[in-house]
Amino acid sequence: MMTSVAAVLDPAKRTLTVANAGHPFPILVRNSITHPIMAEGPQLGDSPRASYEDSTVELHSGDVMVCFTDGVTELENERAERFTERRLRAVVQRTAAQGAPRVCSALVEALTQFRGNHPATDDLTLLVTSVA
């Protein structure tokens, strides 16, 4: 079993449709406010008859979307504290106006600083994109 997010961009309509298979909700940032793109479904491999809801959002210039694996929010530091989605959202809110490359580098910096010398025990995967 595994989690997954599938997203389909319609550039003509300026929409993004997301389906989710047990994965953390992607985050859309608009005007420095974070919005989870909520679409739910079971993990892939959970059931041969699984069905998945999708969610469609309208995209605006300057929007930033962040997809991440649970290894990002569950990353622990030397005190066994987790990075959490709250910390992730704070970094994203603070940097979203500077575009996707800055958001991504700020997240990598924050994760690296947070964990210190504590090794990561799961994958740390980020996908950050912005709308022109």
Secondary structure, DSSP 8 states (H G I E B T S, - for coil): -B-EEEEEEETTTTEEEEEEEB----EEEETTEEEE-------BTS-TT----EEEEE--TT-EEEEE-HHHHT-B-TTS-B-HHHHHHHHHHHHGGG-HHHHHHHHHHHHHHHHTT----S---EEEEE--
